């Protein structure tokens, strides 16, 4: 990842909580009803930052197309969409929302002339409500898969992603779009999510465990939501400290799996890490694990039930490679 760009400051900078002038995205961790569509719809519990900013040198434009709100600088876009589904009794409604949101995302890509989804975040209220194949998360996965089955759709490489519950009713999505392709990275300790067995749903989740990608001129390793899963099975049921350590071991395994492209790196080189917690009262335990294993890394702890009822914590992270 070393070239002439390493000798000058990056155009793109992630900052914890700082907003200094126009921003590609300023993301507050805010569950309030009046928070804007670019907010992360979760309650902040603890940590070093309760908001984050993607700061990008250059002029910004903004607009709305196909139901997506976006801000753009050059060949990088941050886009957001929210659909209030009412958490209604029809299990097919969230499946249709997922299908339509992805199809309209592909239309937005065409409108903006950007070929690649580089990172995506999803928040789905009542994520594990519903029984069996009608669980809301499983229905969301089915709708997304149907959109990905569309002939000619542009998502030829699955991006890193996160999907957790939401404090706001409905479905919210945030997306980074750009011109640079992702190099997907999988975790050798886990079965790839898209290869999960039928027991986890009619259609498997569709994301990469991580991705190496250049955002504007800045190379990143973007790590998806990562939990205490080995193979495809949840581990350390009921023990949030052990789940935290197992999930961080998975984050470390992803970093090691990317070493052929980014060189040897350590967990402590992460730019930031976000923890999603099922139970707010577990925050002190998770915070202590993060401080022990990631000294000096910016952390944020957020309240978000996860896509399996037996998972207590999940981490997502990123590493700037300059």
NUFINU-724802 format. One record per residue: residue in three letters; chain; y, x, z of N, C-alpha, C, O in turn; residue number from 0. Coordinates in steps of 0.05 Angstrom, whole numbers. Layout:
N
PT  aa ch    n.v    n.u    n.w   ca.v   ca.u   ca.w    c.v    c.u    c.w    o.v    o.u    o.w   i
PT Ala  A      Y      X      Z      Y      X      Z      Y      X      Z      Y      X      Z NUM
...
end
This chain:
322
PT  aa ch    n.v    n.u    n.w   ca.v   ca.u   ca.w    c.v    c.u    c.w    o.v    o.u    o.w   i
PT Unk  A    -24     16      0      0      0      0     25     17      0     47      7      5   0
PT Unk  A     23     43     -5     46     60     -5     57     64    -33     42     73    -51   1
PT Unk  A     82     59    -37     96     65    -62    125     68    -56    133     71    -32   2
PT Unk  A    142     67    -76    171     72    -72    184     52    -53    204     58    -41   3
PT Unk  A    172     29    -50    184      9    -33    184     17     -3    200      8     12   4
PT Unk  A    166     36      4    164     44     32    188     61     40    192     66     64   5
PT Unk  A    205     69     21    228     86     27    254     71     29    275     83     33   6
PT Unk  A    253     45     28    277     29     31    271      4     48    248     -5     49   7
PT Unk  A    291     -7     61    285    -30     78    274    -53     62    282    -57     39   8
PT Unk  A    256    -68     74    245    -91     59    265   -113     56    282   -118     73   9
PT Unk  A    263   -128     33    280   -151     29    273   -173     48    290   -188     58  10
PT Unk  A    247   -177     54    237   -198     71    232   -188     99    219   -167    102  11
PT Unk  A    242   -202    119    238   -194    146    231   -219    163    245   -240    162  12
PT Unk  A    209   -217    177    202   -238    197    216   -231    223    215   -208    232  13
PT Unk  A    229   -251    235    243   -246    261    235   -267    281    233   -291    274  14
PT Unk  A    231   -259    305    224   -277    327    249   -291    337    265   -279    351  15
PT Unk  A    252   -316    329    274   -333    340    301   -328    329    320   -343    336  16
PT Unk  A    305   -307    313    332   -299    304    339   -313    278    322   -313    259  17
PT Unk  A    363   -323    276    373   -333    251    400   -321    247    420   -328    260  18
PT Unk  A    402   -303    228    426   -288    223    434   -293    194    427   -278    176  19
PT Unk  A    449   -314    190    457   -322    163    436   -339    150    418   -348    163  20
PT Unk  A    439   -345    124    420   -362    109    391   -351    112    387   -327    110  21
PT Unk  A    372   -369    115    344   -361    119    327   -376     99    331   -399     93  22
PT Unk  A    307   -362     89    287   -376     72    273   -398     89    268   -419     79  23
PT Unk  A    268   -392    114    257   -412    132    264   -405    161    259   -382    170  24
PT Unk  A    275   -424    176    278   -421    204    261   -443    217    266   -467    213  25
PT Unk  A    240   -435    231    219   -453    241    220   -455    271    211   -436    285  26
PT Unk  A    231   -476    281    230   -481    310    203   -492    317    192   -508    303  27
PT Unk  A    193   -484    340    169   -496    352    179   -520    368    186   -517    392  28
PT Unk  A    179   -543    356    194   -566    367    180   -592    360    178   -599    336  29
PT Unk  A    171   -606    380    157   -632    376    175   -656    377    166   -678    375  30
PT Unk  A    201   -651    380    220   -674    383    221   -690    358    218   -680    336  31
PT Unk  A    225   -717    361    226   -734    337    248   -727    317    245   -732    293  32
PT Unk  A    270   -715    327    292   -709    309    291   -681    297    310   -672    284  33
PT Unk  A    269   -666    303    267   -639    291    264   -641    261    251   -660    251  34
PT Unk  A    275   -622    247    275   -624    217    247   -618    206    229   -609    221  35
PT Unk  A    244   -622    181    218   -620    168    208   -591    167    184   -587    163  36
PT Unk  A    225   -572    171    217   -544    172    208   -535    200    201   -512    203  37
PT Unk  A    209   -553    219    199   -547    246    169   -547    247    156   -562    232  38
PT Unk  A    158   -531    265    130   -533    272    127   -554    293    138   -552    315  39
PT Unk  A    113   -576    287    113   -600    305     95   -598    329     77   -615    333  40
PT Unk  A     99   -577    345     83   -572    369    101   -565    392    123   -555    389  41
PT Unk  A     91   -569    416    105   -562    441    100   -533    448     78   -524    449  42
PT Unk  A    123   -518    451    121   -490    459    114   -489    489    125   -503    505  43
PT Unk  A     95   -471    496     86   -469    523     96   -443    537    104   -444    560  44
PT Unk  A     95   -421    523    102   -395    535    103   -374    513     96   -379    490  45
PT Unk  A    112   -350    521    112   -328    502    139   -317    497    158   -322    512  46
PT Unk  A    141   -301    476    165   -286    469    184   -300    451    208   -293    450  47
PT Unk  A    175   -320    436    193   -334    417    185   -363    415    161   -370    414  48
PT Unk  A    205   -380    413    201   -409    409    211   -418    382    214   -442    377  49
PT Unk  A    218   -398    365    226   -403    338    221   -378    322    219   -356    334  50
PT Unk  A    219   -380    296    215   -356    279    230   -360    253    235   -382    244  51
PT Unk  A    238   -337    241    254   -338    217    243   -319    196    237   -296    202  52
PT Unk  A    240   -329    172    235   -312    149    262   -307    136    273   -324    122  53
PT Unk  A    273   -283    140    299   -275    130    296   -260    104    279   -241    102  54
PT Unk  A    311   -267     83    307   -255     57    334   -249     45    351   -266     43  55
PT Unk  A    338   -224     37    362   -216     23    364   -231     -3    344   -235    -17  56
PT Unk  A    388   -238    -11    392   -251    -37    401   -279    -34    399   -291    -12  57
PT Unk  A    409   -291    -57    418   -319    -57    395   -338    -52    373   -333    -61  58
PT Unk  A    402   -361    -39    382   -382    -34    390   -407    -49    413   -414    -51  59
PT Unk  A    369   -420    -60    373   -447    -70    354   -466    -56    334   -456    -43  60
PT Unk  A    360   -491    -57    342   -510    -44    340   -536    -60    358   -542    -76  61
PT Unk  A    320   -551    -55    316   -576    -70    292   -592    -60    279   -584    -40  62
PT Unk  A    287   -614    -73    264   -631    -67    251   -639    -94    264   -650   -112  63
PT Unk  A    225   -634    -96    210   -643   -119    183   -653   -110    170   -640    -92  64
PT Unk  A    174   -675   -121    147   -685   -116    141   -688    -86    119   -684    -77  65
PT Unk  A    162   -696    -71    159   -701    -43    160   -676    -25    157   -678     -1  66
PT Unk  A    163   -653    -37    165   -628    -23    194   -619    -21    208   -619    -41  67
PT Unk  A    202   -610      3    229   -598      7    225   -568      6    205   -558     18  68
PT Unk  A    243   -553     -7    238   -525     -9    264   -509     -9    286   -520    -14  69
PT Unk  A    261   -484     -1    283   -464     -4    271   -440    -19    248   -433    -16  70
PT Unk  A    288   -429    -37    278   -409    -55    298   -385    -56    322   -389    -56  71
PT Unk  A    286   -361    -57    301   -337    -63    284   -320    -82    263   -311    -75  72
PT Unk  A    294   -317   -107    279   -302   -127    251   -315   -132    249   -338   -138  73
PT Unk  A    230   -299   -128    203   -309   -134    188   -317   -108    164   -317   -108  74
PT Unk  A    203   -324    -87    190   -333    -63    202   -360    -54    226   -363    -53  75
PT Unk  A    184   -378    -46    192   -405    -38    178   -412    -12    155   -406     -8  76
PT Unk  A    193   -424      6    181   -437     30    185   -467     27    208   -476     24  77
PT Unk  A    163   -482     27    164   -511     22    151   -526     45    134   -516     59  78
PT Unk  A    161   -551     50    152   -567     72    149   -596     63    163   -606     45  79
PT Unk  A    129   -610     75    125   -638     68    114   -652     93     99   -640    109  80
PT Unk  A    122   -677     97    111   -693    119    105   -721    110    121   -733     96  81
PT Unk  A     82   -731    118     74   -759    111     65   -772    137     47   -762    151  82
PT Unk  A     78   -794    145     71   -809    169     49   -829    161     55   -848    147  83
PT Unk  A     25   -824    170      3   -842    163     -3   -863    185    -20   -880    181  84
PT Unk  A     12   -862    207      9   -882    228    -17   -879    244    -22   -896    261  85
PT Unk  A    -32   -858    239    -58   -855    253    -74   -881    251    -87   -889    270  86
PT Unk  A    -73   -894    228    -84   -920    224   -114   -921    225   -127   -901    226  87
PT Unk  A   -126   -946    224   -155   -949    226   -170   -942    200   -194   -939    201  88
PT Unk  A   -156   -940    178   -169   -934    153   -175   -904    150   -156   -889    146  89
PT Unk  A   -200   -895    153   -205   -866    152   -200   -854    125   -197   -830    123  90
PT Unk  A   -199   -870    104   -194   -859     77   -165   -853     73   -158   -839     54  91
PT Unk  A   -147   -863     90   -118   -859     85   -111   -829     87    -97   -819     70  92
PT Unk  A   -122   -815    107   -115   -786    109   -128   -770     87   -117   -750     79  93
PT Unk  A   -150   -779     77   -163   -766     54   -145   -768     30   -141   -749     15  94
PT Unk  A   -133   -792     25   -115   -796      3    -90   -779      6    -79   -768    -13  95
PT Unk  A    -79   -778     31    -55   -762     36    -60   -733     29    -44   -720     17  96
PT Unk  A    -83   -722     38    -89   -694     32    -91   -690      2    -80   -670     -8  97
PT Unk  A   -105   -707    -11   -108   -705    -41    -81   -705    -54    -75   -688    -71  98
PT Unk  A    -64   -725    -47    -38   -727    -60    -20   -704    -53     -6   -694    -71  99
PT Unk  A    -20   -695    -28     -3   -672    -20    -10   -647    -36      8   -633    -45 100
PT Unk  A    -35   -642    -40    -43   -618    -55    -37   -621    -85    -28   -603    -98 101
PT Unk  A    -42   -645    -96    -36   -649   -124     -6   -646   -129      3   -635   -149 102
PT Unk  A     10   -656   -110     39   -654   -113     49   -626   -108     70   -617   -118 103
PT Unk  A     34   -611    -91     40   -582    -88     35   -568   -115     52   -551   -122 104
PT Unk  A     14   -574   -128      9   -561   -154     31   -569   -174     39   -552   -190 105
PT Unk  A     40   -594   -173     62   -602   -190     88   -586   -183    103   -579   -201 106
PT Unk  A     93   -582   -157    116   -566   -149    114   -537   -160    134   -526   -169 107
PT Unk  A     91   -526   -159     87   -499   -170     95   -499   -199    108   -480   -209 108
PT Unk  A     86   -519   -214     93   -520   -242    122   -523   -247    134   -511   -265 109
PT Unk  A    135   -540   -230    164   -544   -232    179   -518   -227    199   -513   -241 110
PT Unk  A    170   -502   -208    185   -478   -200    175   -453   -215    188   -432   -213 111
PT Unk  A    153   -456   -229    143   -433   -244    131   -411   -227    132   -388   -233 112
PT Unk  A    119   -419   -204    106   -400   -186     76   -405   -185     67   -427   -181 113
PT Unk  A     61   -384   -190     33   -387   -195     15   -388   -170     -8   -398   -172 114
PT Unk  A     25   -378   -147      6   -374   -125     15   -386    -99     39   -383    -91 115
PT Unk  A     -3   -401    -86      1   -408    -58     -8   -384    -41    -31   -376    -42 116
PT Unk  A     11   -373    -26      5   -348    -12     -2   -352     17    -15   -335     29 117
PT Unk  A      7   -374     29     -1   -381     57      5   -411     60     25   -421     49 118
PT Unk  A    -12   -424     76     -7   -453     81    -14   -460    110    -34   -450    121 119
PT Unk  A      2   -477    121     -2   -487    148     -4   -518    147     11   -530    132 120
PT Unk  A    -22   -529    162    -26   -558    164    -25   -567    193    -36   -554    210 121
PT Unk  A    -12   -589    198    -13   -603    224    -22   -631    219    -10   -646    203 122
PT Unk  A    -43   -640    232    -55   -666    228    -59   -679    255    -75   -671    272 123
PT Unk  A    -43   -701    260    -45   -714    286    -72   -727    289    -86   -735    270 124
PT Unk  A    -81   -729    315   -107   -740    322   -129   -727    305   -146   -741    293 125
PT Unk  A   -129   -701    304   -145   -686    285   -175   -692    287   -189   -692    266 126
PT Unk  A   -185   -696    311   -214   -701    313   -221   -730    319   -243   -737    326 127
PT Unk  A   -201   -748    315   -207   -777    319   -226   -786    296   -225   -775    274 128
PT Unk  A   -242   -806    303   -261   -817    283   -288   -805    286   -291   -783    297 129
PT Unk  A   -309   -819    278   -336   -811    282   -349   -800    257   -344   -811    235 130
PT Unk  A   -365   -779    260   -381   -769    237   -364   -762    213   -344   -748    216 131
PT Unk  A   -373   -770    190   -359   -764    165   -331   -777    163   -316   -770    146 132
PT Unk  A   -326   -796    181   -299   -809    181   -280   -796    201   -257   -806    204 133
PT Unk  A   -287   -774    213   -268   -759    229   -244   -751    212   -247   -745    188 134
PT Unk  A   -220   -752    223   -196   -747    208   -196   -719    195   -188   -716    172 135
PT Unk  A   -205   -699    210   -205   -672    198   -224   -671    175   -218   -659    154 136
PT Unk  A   -248   -683    178   -267   -682    155   -256   -697    131   -260   -689    108 137
PT Unk  A   -243   -720    136   -231   -734    114   -209   -718    100   -207   -719     76 138
PT Unk  A   -193   -704    116   -173   -686    104   -186   -666     86   -177   -661     64 139
PT Unk  A   -208   -653     96   -221   -633     80   -232   -645     54   -231   -632     33 140
PT Unk  A   -241   -670     54   -251   -683     30   -228   -687     10   -232   -683    -14 141
PT Unk  A   -205   -696     20   -183   -701      2   -173   -675    -11   -167   -674    -35 142
PT Unk  A   -171   -654      5   -163   -628     -5   -182   -618    -26   -174   -609    -47 143
PT Unk  A   -208   -621    -20   -229   -611    -39   -227   -627    -66   -231   -615    -87 144
PT Unk  A   -222   -653    -64   -219   -668    -89   -196   -659   -106   -198   -658   -130 145
PT Unk  A   -174   -652    -93   -151   -641   -108   -158   -614   -120   -151   -608   -143 146
PT Unk  A   -173   -597   -105   -181   -571   -116   -201   -573   -138   -204   -555   -155 147
PT Unk  A   -215   -596   -140   -234   -601   -161   -220   -608   -187   -233   -609   -208 148
PT Unk  A   -194   -613   -187   -180   -622   -211   -180   -601   -232   -172   -578   -226 149
PT Unk  A   -189   -606   -256   -189   -586   -277   -160   -575   -282   -141   -590   -284 150
PT Unk  A   -158   -549   -283   -133   -536   -289   -114   -532   -266    -92   -522   -269 151
PT Unk  A   -123   -540   -241   -105   -536   -218   -101   -506   -214   -119   -490   -220 152
PT Unk  A    -78   -497   -204    -71   -469   -204    -81   -452   -181    -78   -428   -181 153
PT Unk  A    -94   -465   -161   -102   -449   -137   -130   -437   -143   -150   -446   -134 154
PT Unk  A   -129   -414   -157   -154   -401   -165   -165   -383   -143   -188   -376   -143 155
PT Unk  A   -148   -375   -124   -156   -361   -100   -148   -376    -75   -124   -383    -73 156
PT Unk  A   -167   -381    -57   -159   -396    -33   -142   -379    -16   -147   -355    -12 157
PT Unk  A   -120   -390     -5   -102   -375     12   -110   -375     41   -127   -391     49 158
PT Unk  A    -99   -357     57   -101   -360     86    -88   -386     95    -68   -394     84 159
PT Unk  A    -98   -398    116    -88   -424    124    -94   -429    154   -110   -415    166 160
PT Unk  A    -79   -448    165    -84   -458    192    -83   -488    191    -67   -500    176 161
PT Unk  A   -100   -501    206    -99   -530    210   -105   -537    239   -126   -531    249 162
PT Unk  A    -85   -549    252    -88   -557    280    -75   -585    283    -65   -596    264 163
PT Unk  A    -77   -595    307    -65   -622    313    -35   -620    311    -23   -599    307 164
PT Unk  A    -22   -643    314      7   -645    312     17   -664    333      4   -684    340 165
PT Unk  A     40   -657    344     53   -675    363     68   -698    349     76   -717    361 166
PT Unk  A     72   -695    323     85   -715    307     64   -730    291     45   -718    281 167
PT Unk  A     66   -756    290     46   -773    277     45   -767    247     66   -765    234 168
PT Unk  A     21   -763    236     17   -759    208      9   -731    201     -4   -718    216 169
PT Unk  A     16   -723    176      8   -697    165     33   -682    158     51   -692    144 170
PT Unk  A     35   -657    167     57   -639    159     44   -614    146     24   -604    156 171
PT Unk  A     57   -604    125     48   -580    112     72   -561    108     93   -570    100 172
PT Unk  A     68   -536    112     86   -514    104     72   -495     86     48   -489     90 173
PT Unk  A     86   -485     66     73   -468     46     92   -446     37    116   -450     34 174
PT Unk  A     80   -422     33     94   -400     19     83   -399     -9     59   -397    -13 175
PT Unk  A    101   -400    -28     94   -398    -57    107   -373    -68    129   -366    -61 176
PT Unk  A     92   -360    -86    104   -336    -98     90   -329   -125     73   -343   -134 177
PT Unk  A     99   -307   -136     88   -297   -161     65   -277   -158     51   -272   -177 178
PT Unk  A     62   -267   -134     42   -246   -130     16   -259   -120     16   -275   -102 179
PT Unk  A     -6   -251   -132    -32   -262   -124    -40   -251    -97    -31   -230    -88 180
PT Unk  A    -57   -267    -83    -69   -259    -58    -95   -244    -63   -109   -250    -82 181
PT Unk  A   -100   -224    -46   -127   -213    -45   -140   -224    -19   -133   -216      3 182
PT Unk  A   -159   -242    -23   -171   -255      0   -189   -236     16   -201   -218      4 183
PT Unk  A   -189   -240     42   -205   -223     60   -222   -242     77   -212   -262     88 184
PT Unk  A   -248   -236     79   -266   -252     96   -274   -236    120   -270   -212    122 185
PT Unk  A   -286   -250    140   -294   -238    165   -324   -234    165   -339   -254    164 186
PT Unk  A   -334   -209    167   -364   -206    166   -378   -218    190   -402   -221    190 187
PT Unk  A   -364   -224    211   -376   -237    235   -379   -267    232   -392   -280    248 188
PT Unk  A   -367   -278    210   -367   -307    207   -376   -315    179   -371   -300    160 189
PT Unk  A   -389   -337    177   -393   -349    150   -366   -359    140   -350   -370    154 190
PT Unk  A   -361   -353    115   -336   -362    103   -333   -393    106   -353   -407    103 191
PT Unk  A   -309   -402    113   -306   -431    118   -315   -448     95   -326   -469     99 192
PT Unk  A   -310   -439     70   -317   -455     47   -348   -455     42   -357   -470     25 193
PT Unk  A   -363   -440     58   -392   -440     56   -405   -453     81   -429   -450     85 194
PT Unk  A   -390   -467     97   -401   -480    121   -423   -500    113   -421   -512     92 195
PT Unk  A   -443   -503    130   -465   -522    123   -455   -551    126   -434   -557    136 196
PT Unk  A   -472   -569    115   -465   -597    114   -459   -609    141   -444   -629    142 197
PT Unk  A   -469   -598    162   -464   -609    189   -435   -611    196   -427   -626    213 198
PT Unk  A   -418   -595    182   -389   -595    188   -373   -613    169   -349   -613    170 199
PT Unk  A   -387   -628    152   -372   -647    136   -383   -649    108   -398   -631     99 200
PT Unk  A   -375   -670     94   -383   -674     66   -373   -651     49   -387   -641     31 201
PT Unk  A   -348   -643     54   -336   -620     39   -327   -600     60   -314   -607     80 202
PT Unk  A   -332   -575     55   -325   -553     73   -295   -548     73   -282   -555     53 203
PT Unk  A   -284   -536     94   -256   -528     93   -251   -509     70   -270   -495     62 204
PT Unk  A   -227   -507     61   -220   -491     37   -198   -472     44   -174   -478     40 205
PT Unk  A   -205   -448     54   -185   -428     60   -199   -401     62   -223   -400     67 206
PT Unk  A   -184   -379     60   -194   -352     65   -188   -345     93   -168   -355    105 207
PT Unk  A   -204   -327    105   -199   -318    132   -173   -303    135   -160   -303    156 208
PT Unk  A   -165   -290    113   -139   -275    113   -133   -269     84   -149   -273     66 209
PT Unk  A   -109   -259     79   -101   -251     52    -81   -228     53    -63   -227     70 210
PT Unk  A    -85   -209     35    -66   -187     31    -48   -196      8    -58   -203    -14 211
PT Unk  A    -22   -197     12     -4   -208     -8     24   -195     -5     32   -188     17 212
PT Unk  A     38   -192    -27     65   -183    -27     84   -207    -28     83   -222    -47 213
PT Unk  A    100   -210     -7    120   -231     -5    147   -219    -12    156   -201      2 214
PT Unk  A    159   -229    -33    183   -215    -45    173   -186    -50    156   -182    -67 215
PT Unk  A    185   -166    -37    175   -138    -42    161   -127    -18    158   -103    -15 216
PT Unk  A    152   -145      0    142   -135     26    112   -142     29    105   -166     29 217
PT Unk  A     95   -122     31     66   -128     34     58   -137     62     68   -126     81 218
PT Unk  A     41   -157     63     32   -168     88      2   -172     88    -10   -176     67 219
PT Unk  A    -10   -171    112    -36   -182    118    -31   -208    134    -21   -206    156 220
PT Unk  A    -38   -230    122    -34   -256    135    -61   -267    144    -79   -270    128 221
PT Unk  A    -64   -272    170    -90   -279    182    -90   -308    189    -73   -318    203 222
PT Unk  A   -110   -322    179   -113   -351    184   -118   -358    213   -124   -340    229 223
PT Unk  A   -116   -383    220   -124   -392    246   -153   -383    252   -171   -389    236 224
PT Unk  A   -157   -369    274   -182   -355    280   -190   -363    308   -175   -359    328 225
PT Unk  A   -215   -373    311   -224   -383    337   -249   -368    346   -258   -349    333 226
PT Unk  A   -261   -378    368   -285   -365    379   -310   -376    365   -325   -392    376 227
PT Unk  A   -313   -367    340   -335   -376    323   -349   -351    313   -336   -332    302 228
PT Unk  A   -375   -350    316   -391   -328    304   -412   -341    286   -426   -360    295 229
PT Unk  A   -415   -331    262   -430   -346    242   -415   -371    235   -393   -369    224 230
PT Unk  A   -425   -394    242   -410   -419    240   -409   -434    266   -399   -456    268 231
PT Unk  A   -420   -422    288   -423   -436    313   -401   -428    333   -393   -405    335 232
PT Unk  A   -391   -448    348   -371   -443    369   -385   -428    392   -409   -433    398 233
PT Unk  A   -371   -409    404   -382   -393    426   -366   -397    451   -342   -405    450 234
PT Unk  A   -379   -392    474   -366   -392    501   -354   -419    507   -331   -421    515 235
PT Unk  A   -370   -440    504   -361   -467    509   -351   -469    538   -365   -462    556 236
PT Unk  A   -327   -480    541   -315   -485    567   -302   -461    580   -291   -465    602 237
PT Unk  A   -302   -438    568   -291   -414    580   -268   -404    563   -272   -390    543 238
PT Unk  A   -243   -410    570   -220   -404    553   -215   -374    551   -207   -364    530 239
PT Unk  A   -220   -359    573   -216   -330    572   -235   -317    553   -227   -300    537 240
PT Unk  A   -261   -325    555   -281   -313    537   -275   -321    508   -279   -305    490 241
PT Unk  A   -267   -346    504   -260   -355    476   -236   -339    466   -236   -331    442 242
PT Unk  A   -217   -333    483   -194   -317    474   -203   -289    465   -195   -279    444 243
PT Unk  A   -220   -277    481   -229   -250    474   -246   -250    449   -243   -233    432 244
PT Unk  A   -263   -270    446   -280   -272    421   -262   -276    397   -267   -264    376 245
PT Unk  A   -242   -294    399   -225   -299    376   -209   -274    369   -205   -268    345 246
PT Unk  A   -200   -258    389   -186   -233    383   -205   -213    370   -196   -197    353 247
PT Unk  A   -230   -213    378   -249   -195    365   -252   -203    336   -256   -186    319 248
PT Unk  A   -251   -229    330   -252   -238    302   -227   -229    287   -229   -221    264 249
PT Unk  A   -204   -230    299   -179   -221    286   -182   -191    280   -175   -182    258 250
PT Unk  A   -192   -176    299   -196   -147    295   -216   -142    272   -213   -123    257 251
PT Unk  A   -237   -159    270   -257   -156    249   -244   -161    221   -251   -147    202 252
PT Unk  A   -226   -180    220   -212   -185    194   -195   -161    187   -195   -153    163 253
PT Unk  A   -181   -150    206   -164   -126    200   -182   -103    191   -174    -89    172 254
PT Unk  A   -204    -99    203   -223    -78    195   -234    -84    167   -237    -65    151 255
PT Unk  A   -239   -109    160   -250   -116    134   -229   -111    112   -237   -107     89 256
PT Unk  A   -203   -110    119   -182   -105    100   -176    -75     97   -159    -68     81 257
PT Unk  A   -189    -58    113   -182    -30    114   -184    -15     88   -170      4     83 258
PT Unk  A   -202    -25     70   -205    -12     44   -180    -14     28   -176      2      9 259
PT Unk  A   -163    -33     34   -137    -37     20   -113    -28     36    -93    -19     25 260
PT Unk  A   -114    -31     62    -90    -27     78    -93     -2     96    -74      5    110 261
PT Unk  A   -116     10     96   -120     33    114   -128     24    142   -127      0    148 262
PT Unk  A   -136     43    159   -144     35    186   -119     25    202    -99     39    203 263
PT Unk  A   -123      2    214   -101    -10    230   -112    -20    256   -137    -25    258 264
PT Unk  A    -95    -23    276   -103    -33    302    -91    -60    307    -71    -68    296 265
PT Unk  A   -104    -75    326    -93   -101    334    -64    -98    343    -48   -117    339 266
PT Unk  A    -58    -77    357    -31    -74    368     -9    -69    346     14    -68    353 267
PT Unk  A    -18    -66    321      2    -64    299     10    -91    288     26    -92    269 268
PT Unk  A     -1   -113    298      7   -140    289     37   -144    294     48   -134    314 269
PT Unk  A     49   -157    275     78   -164    278     82   -186    299    100   -186    314 270
PT Unk  A     63   -206    298     64   -228    317     38   -242    317     21   -238    299 271
PT Unk  A     33   -258    338      9   -274    340     17   -300    353     32   -301    373 272
PT Unk  A      6   -322    342     10   -349    354    -16   -359    365    -37   -357    351 273
PT Unk  A    -15   -370    389    -39   -382    401    -36   -412    402    -15   -422    411 274
PT Unk  A    -56   -426    393    -57   -455    394    -77   -463    416   -100   -455    415 275
PT Unk  A    -68   -478    436    -84   -484    460    -90   -514    461    -72   -531    458 276
PT Unk  A   -115   -521    466   -122   -549    470   -110   -560    496    -99   -582    496 277
PT Unk  A   -111   -544    517   -101   -553    543    -77   -536    552    -80   -512    555 278
PT Unk  A    -54   -548    556    -30   -532    564    -35   -516    590    -24   -494    593 279
PT Unk  A    -51   -526    608    -56   -512    633    -71   -486    630    -72   -470    648 280
PT Unk  A    -82   -481    606    -96   -455    600    -76   -433    592    -85   -411    588 281
PT Unk  A    -51   -440    589    -31   -420    579    -31   -394    595    -31   -373    583 282
PT Unk  A    -30   -395    622    -29   -369    637    -54   -351    631    -51   -327    630 283
PT Unk  A    -77   -363    628   -101   -347    623   -100   -335    595   -105   -311    592 284
PT Unk  A    -93   -350    575    -91   -340    548    -69   -319    546    -72   -298    533 285
PT Unk  A    -46   -324    559    -24   -305    559    -33   -278    570    -26   -257    560 286
PT Unk  A    -48   -279    592    -57   -255    605    -76   -239    586    -74   -214    585 287
PT Unk  A    -94   -253    572   -112   -239    553    -95   -226    531   -101   -203    523 288
PT Unk  A    -75   -240    521    -59   -229    499    -44   -204    509    -42   -184    495 289
PT Unk  A    -32   -206    533    -17   -183    543    -36   -159    548    -28   -136    544 290
PT Unk  A    -61   -164    556    -80   -142    560    -88   -129    534    -90   -104    533 291
PT Unk  A    -93   -145    514   -104   -134    489    -83   -128    468    -88   -112    450 292
PT Unk  A    -60   -140    470    -39   -136    450    -12   -129    463      7   -143    459 293
PT Unk  A    -11   -107    478     14   -100    491     35    -94    469     30    -79    450 294
PT Unk  A     59   -105    473     81   -100    454     82   -118    430    102   -117    416 295
PT Unk  A     62   -135    426     62   -154    403     75   -180    412     70   -190    433 296
PT Unk  A     93   -190    395    107   -215    401     86   -238    399     71   -241    380 297
PT Unk  A     86   -255    420     67   -277    422     82   -303    427    103   -304    439 298
PT Unk  A     70   -324    418     79   -352    424     54   -369    429     35   -367    414 299
PT Unk  A     55   -385    450     34   -403    457     43   -431    453     65   -439    463 300
PT Unk  A     27   -447    438     34   -474    430     12   -493    438    -12   -486    437 301
PT Unk  A     19   -518    444     -1   -539    451    -10   -552    425      5   -566    412 302
PT Unk  A    -36   -548    419    -47   -560    395    -77   -563    397    -91   -542    396 303
PT Unk  A    -88   -586    402   -117   -590    400   -127   -580    372   -112   -582    352 304
PT Unk  A   -152   -571    372   -162   -558    348   -182   -575    333   -188   -598    342 305
PT Unk  A   -192   -565    311   -208   -582    293   -237   -586    303   -252   -602    291 306
PT Unk  A   -245   -572    325   -270   -578    338   -264   -583    368   -248   -569    380 307
PT Unk  A   -277   -603    379   -272   -610    407   -280   -588    426   -270   -588    449 308
PT Unk  A   -298   -571    419   -308   -550    437   -291   -524    435   -297   -505    450 309
PT Unk  A   -271   -523    418   -254   -500    416   -229   -504    433   -216   -524    431 310
PT Unk  A   -223   -484    450   -201   -486    468   -177   -470    459   -155   -476    469 311
PT Unk  A   -180   -451    442   -158   -434    433   -163   -423    405   -186   -418    398 312
PT Unk  A   -142   -419    391   -143   -408    364   -118   -390    360    -97   -397    369 313
PT Unk  A   -122   -368    345   -100   -350    340    -95   -348    310   -113   -347    295 314
PT Unk  A    -69   -346    303    -62   -337    276    -43   -313    279    -29   -311    299 315
PT Unk  A    -43   -295    259    -28   -271    262    -19   -260    235    -28   -270    214 316
PT Unk  A     -1   -241    236      8   -228    212     15   -199    218     22   -192    240 317
PT Unk  A     12   -183    197     17   -154    199     33   -145    175     24   -148    152 318
PT Unk  A     58   -135    180     74   -124    158     63    -96    152     59    -80    170 319
PT Unk  A     59    -90    126     44    -66    119     63    -44    110     53    -23    101 320
PT Unk  A     89    -47    111    107    -25    105    110     -8    130    125     12    129 321
end
